[in-house]
């Protein structure tokens, strides 16, 4: 708390309360009011997270802004919140994107406006709950609840195959969550009746149990990342989701799975994490290589960027499981950068789709001659996706490769070589969409971006360039927590 204000609770419940207020505005006759209320809620939700960064003590790895009260005393369940140098960044990132998706849908969504905007606000609060929870039951409630708004957003406002994509998304993620619940119940019994995640970090666990727990957590978190081979739900979800849904999926929800590995898998079962690290590295490399090749064959812009996300998240999981500071911090920086870059690319694709109602790359060409300002933004974000020095995409990838060199030169060589695939499929898309002659009368009729679109893309351009040129504000806050995590994971629990 700061000055008596429970900032973490505010970051969770303010968006949820405003989401309910937006729902209360009723039908589409009150759409202007719904938009204004949603915007106020989204901005306030972001503003209350700013003191989390400004007043964060970078010299300690302890949980900060802690809130603790009884919830279900009979089962020793608590309302326990707190953030360290890792989780605080993702609370801020999530809250930062909420106003952006409200602005993105300001004029585009014309039916069930209140329900659409309320879904994002409620989901924002629930996701912050996931990042801030220090009680396993509280974490699990937020983890499962955040599926519901995204399921509805895809299923109601999505494309022609939205129902199929929404159900596939829900089933994949729900199945893994059930296994995680079993693991948490085992830990509850073994700990003598505690759901404290921090207590699980200290609790000794036999090797066989560690491996089984790791597998259970893997099924929950790998689906969310998503890792190969449980990645197939993501392209379908992205293609069918509305633009705002794709932005939050890529920028935030994929990060929740990766966060699970560093909050649960690695500190709770460190011996199993080291024992199975080779498999995690192998799956990560397969994702980066195989999915990169799959992305090269895509003809739909959204699918291409969706597969690109899977490939980039392979860098993240590999960076975690090489167990050094460069790799870990690089993976976390990559998670944040990927949020900015992929969110911006999906917004760019949404801008084109709103005008042309097609995402097929073959339907475009010569967009730069009709939309020069949009094209400048699009090329910048594409360069961030490639990992061009000076953009945020370079920082995380470079740090992961540097960390990997210290572990195994050939892993690092493979990672560095595979970056060529990322450049190939991204530049292939840019060349065919932005450059060349105008060969389509619909492209001839395109108009450049509006003030609202300039505002959205301009904010994200500043984050991509700012993080690429000066990443210290991101790395210095996580440094102590990362070092403490690595010391903890190096200590056997057997």
ChimeraX attribute file (.defattr): number of C-alpha atoms within 10 A of each C-alpha:
attribute: neighborCount
match mode: 1-to-1
recipient: residues
	/A:1	14
	/A:2	10
	/A:3	6
	/A:4	6
	/A:5	11
	/A:6	15
	/A:7	22
	/A:8	28
	/A:9	21
	/A:10	19
	/A:11	28
	/A:12	26
	/A:13	20
	/A:14	22
	/A:15	30
	/A:16	24
	/A:17	17
	/A:18	24
	/A:19	28
	/A:20	18
	/A:21	17
	/A:22	28
	/A:23	21
	/A:24	14
	/A:25	19
	/A:26	16
	/A:27	14
	/A:28	15
	/A:29	12
	/A:30	14
	/A:31	21
	/A:32	15
	/A:33	15
	/A:34	26
	/A:35	22
	/A:36	14
	/A:37	20
	/A:38	29
	/A:39	23
	/A:40	13
	/A:41	24
	/A:42	30
	/A:43	18
	/A:44	18
	/A:45	29
	/A:46	23
	/A:47	15
	/A:48	20
	/A:49	23
	/A:50	16
	/A:51	12
	/A:52	22
	/A:53	16
	/A:54	8
	/A:55	11
	/A:56	17
	/A:57	16
	/A:58	16
	/A:59	13
	/A:60	16
	/A:61	20
	/A:62	15
	/A:63	18
	/A:64	19
	/A:65	20
	/A:66	19
	/A:67	18
	/A:68	12
	/A:69	11
	/A:70	11
	/A:71	13
	/A:72	11
	/A:73	9
	/A:74	7
	/A:75	11
	/A:76	15
	/A:77	19
	/A:78	22
	/A:79	18
	/A:80	21
	/A:81	24
	/A:82	23
	/A:83	23
	/A:84	24
	/A:85	26
	/A:86	23
	/A:87	22
	/A:88	24
	/A:89	21
	/A:90	24
	/A:91	27
	/A:92	21
	/A:93	19
	/A:94	27
	/A:95	28
	/A:96	19
	/A:97	25
	/A:98	28
	/A:99	22
	/A:100	24
	/A:101	24
	/A:102	23
	/A:103	21
	/A:104	21
	/A:105	17
	/A:106	19
	/A:107	12
	/A:108	14
	/A:109	16
	/A:110	12
	/A:111	13
	/A:112	16
	/A:113	26
	/A:114	28
	/A:115	24
	/A:116	25
	/A:117	29
	/A:118	28
	/A:119	24
	/A:120	28
	/A:121	31
	/A:122	24
	/A:123	25
	/A:124	31
	/A:125	29
	/A:126	26
	/A:127	26
	/A:128	29
	/A:129	26
	/A:130	26
	/A:131	28
	/A:132	29
	/A:133	27
	/A:134	26
	/A:135	22
	/A:136	26
	/A:137	22
	/A:138	21
	/A:139	23
	/A:140	18
	/A:141	14
	/A:142	21
	/A:143	23
	/A:144	17
	/A:145	16
	/A:146	22
	/A:147	19
	/A:148	14
	/A:149	21
	/A:150	25
	/A:151	22
	/A:152	18
	/A:153	21
	/A:154	27
	/A:155	22
	/A:156	17
	/A:157	19
	/A:158	21
	/A:159	16
	/A:160	12
	/A:161	15
	/A:162	24
	/A:163	19
	/A:164	14
	/A:165	24
	/A:166	24
	/A:167	16
	/A:168	18
	/A:169	22
	/A:170	16
	/A:171	12
	/A:172	19
	/A:173	22
	/A:174	17
	/A:175	13
	/A:176	20
	/A:177	23
	/A:178	17
	/A:179	17
	/A:180	22
	/A:181	17
	/A:182	14
	/A:183	19
	/A:184	22
	/A:185	16
	/A:186	14
	/A:187	24
	/A:188	19
	/A:189	11
	/A:190	14
	/A:191	17
	/A:192	8
	/A:193	14
	/A:194	19
	/A:195	24
	/A:196	21
	/A:197	23
	/A:198	16
	/A:199	14
	/A:200	21
	/A:201	19
	/A:202	14
	/A:203	16
	/A:204	15
	/A:205	21
	/A:206	12
	/A:207	17
	/A:208	10
	/A:209	15
	/A:210	23
	/A:211	20
	/A:212	14
	/A:213	24
	/A:214	25
	/A:215	21
	/A:216	21
	/A:217	25
	/A:218	23
	/A:219	21
	/A:220	25
	/A:221	26
	/A:222	24
	/A:223	26
	/A:224	27
	/A:225	27
	/A:226	27
	/A:227	27
	/A:228	22
	/A:229	11
	/A:230	15
	/A:231	18
	/A:232	17
	/A:233	20
	/A:234	26
	/A:235	21
	/A:236	19
	/A:237	30
	/A:238	26
	/A:239	26
	/A:240	24
	/A:241	28
	/A:242	23
	/A:243	27
	/A:244	25
	/A:245	27
	/A:246	29
	/A:247	28
	/A:248	24
	/A:249	22
	/A:250	27
	/A:251	26
	/A:252	25
	/A:253	21
	/A:254	25
	/A:255	25
	/A:256	20
	/A:257	22
	/A:258	24
	/A:259	22
	/A:260	20
	/A:261	23
	/A:262	21
	/A:263	18
	/A:264	22
	/A:265	24
	/A:266	24
	/A:267	25
	/A:268	28
	/A:269	28
	/A:270	26
	/A:271	23
	/A:272	23
	/A:273	24
	/A:274	18
	/A:275	13
	/A:276	15
	/A:277	18
	/A:278	14
	/A:279	13
	/A:280	23
	/A:281	20
	/A:282	15
	/A:283	18
	/A:284	26
	/A:285	22
	/A:286	17
	/A:287	26
	/A:288	29
	/A:289	20
	/A:290	16
	/A:291	24
	/A:292	26
	/A:293	19
	/A:294	17
	/A:295	25
	/A:296	19
	/A:297	11
	/A:298	17
	/A:299	15
	/A:300	18
	/A:301	22
	/A:302	25
	/A:303	23
	/A:304	23
	/A:305	27
	/A:306	24
	/A:307	26
	/A:308	28
	/A:309	27
	/A:310	27
	/A:311	30
	/A:312	26
	/A:313	25
	/A:314	28
	/A:315	26
	/A:316	28
	/A:317	29
	/A:318	27
	/A:319	30
	/A:320	26
	/A:321	24
	/A:322	23
	/A:323	22
	/A:324	20
	/A:325	19
	/A:326	23
	/A:327	30
	/A:328	29
	/A:329	27
	/A:330	27
	/A:331	31
	/A:332	29
	/A:333	27
	/A:334	26
	/A:335	27
	/A:336	24
	/A:337	27
	/A:338	27
	/A:339	27
	/A:340	29
	/A:341	29
	/A:342	26
	/A:343	28
	/A:344	28
	/A:345	27
	/A:346	25
	/A:347	24
	/A:348	22
	/A:349	17
	/A:350	23
	/A:351	20
	/A:352	22
	/A:353	14
	/A:354	13
	/A:355	13
	/A:356	15
	/A:357	10
	/A:358	16
	/A:359	19
	/A:360	15
	/A:361	20
	/A:362	15
	/A:363	16
	/A:364	25
	/A:365	22
	/A:366	21
	/A:367	26
	/A:368	21
	/A:369	18
	/A:370	17
	/A:371	18
	/A:372	16
	/A:373	13
	/A:374	23
	/A:375	22
	/A:376	13
	/A:377	19
	/A:378	23
	/A:379	18
	/A:380	20
	/A:381	29
	/A:382	24
	/A:383	22
	/A:384	28
	/A:385	27
	/A:386	25
	/A:387	22
	/A:388	17
	/A:389	15
	/A:390	17
	/A:391	27
	/A:392	30
	/A:393	30
	/A:394	23
	/A:395	23
	/A:396	29
	/A:397	26
	/A:398	20
	/A:399	22
	/A:400	30
	/A:401	25
	/A:402	18
	/A:403	24
	/A:404	24
	/A:405	17
	/A:406	14
	/A:407	15
	/A:408	11
	/A:409	14
	/A:410	11
	/A:411	18
	/A:412	18
	/A:413	13
	/A:414	14
	/A:415	23
	/A:416	15
	/A:417	12
	/A:418	18
	/A:419	18
	/A:420	13
	/A:421	22
	/A:422	25
	/A:423	19
	/A:424	15
	/A:425	22
	/A:426	24
	/A:427	17
	/A:428	13
	/A:429	24
	/A:430	19
	/A:431	15
	/A:432	17
	/A:433	23
	/A:434	24
	/A:435	16
	/A:436	14
	/A:437	13
	/A:438	18
	/A:439	14
	/A:440	14
	/A:441	9
	/A:442	12
	/A:443	21
	/A:444	16
	/A:445	10
	/A:446	15
	/A:447	13
	/A:448	18
	/A:449	18
	/A:450	10
	/A:451	9
	/A:452	13
	/A:453	16
	/A:454	15
	/A:455	15
	/A:456	18
	/A:457	23
	/A:458	14
	/A:459	13
	/A:460	23
	/A:461	21
	/A:462	13
	/A:463	17
	/A:464	25
	/A:465	19
	/A:466	14
	/A:467	23
	/A:468	22
	/A:469	15
	/A:470	14
	/A:471	16
	/A:472	11
	/A:473	10
	/A:474	18
	/A:475	17
	/A:476	14
	/A:477	22
	/A:478	25
	/A:479	21
	/A:480	19
	/A:481	22
	/A:482	23
	/A:483	16
	/A:484	14
	/A:485	19
	/A:486	19
	/A:487	13
	/A:488	17
	/A:489	22
	/A:490	16
	/A:491	11
	/A:492	14
	/A:493	20
	/A:494	12
